[in-house]
Amino acid sequence: MTSMNLFTTIPLTADGRNPTAYFPRRRTNSVALAATSQESPPEIELEFIAPKAGSEGRYAVEKAKAISGEKLLRNIMSDNKIELYATYGKLMNCGGGGSCGTCIVEIIEGKDLLNERTNTELRYLKKKPESWRLACQTIVGNKENSGKVVVQRIPQWKK
């Protein structure tokens, strides 16, 4: 019967250390972090003017806020339960795909805080005023700007 040696001999260096098991300690790189202020991302204030004047002759205004560059105008309106569509649009809208043209809004103030017209908008709004946009194609802000955008809902009712 052969005996099996379960212990192996590890050669030691002259100073008594195991050369294969010796790993020098890593130095930790300490980086001094500058005190940074946790600035909130820029916000866009939005005002939505009702399509028709009320009984007193005034237009109702609904307000919302959005982080700059994060959402489409259609989604902001939907999230804040602000009516976007006229009767036909409620029934026949494309769900934000840009293929129906029923989410038309007019930008009264703050056009410079929105993205440029997309090819879809150029096609659907060819003969419409420059201030008209499709809410499903309009990005509010660009992640760096802040300000105020005033939107006339369903502008075709006032024309």
Secondary structure, 3 states (H helix, E strand, C coil): CCCCCCCCCCCCCCCCCCCCCCCCCCCCCCCCCCCCCCCCCCEEEEEEEEEEECCCCCEEEEEEEEECCCCEHHHHHHHCCCCCCCHHHHHHCCCCCCCCCCCEEEEEECHHHECCCCHHHHHHCCCCCCCEEEHHHCEECCCCCCEEEEEEECHHHCC
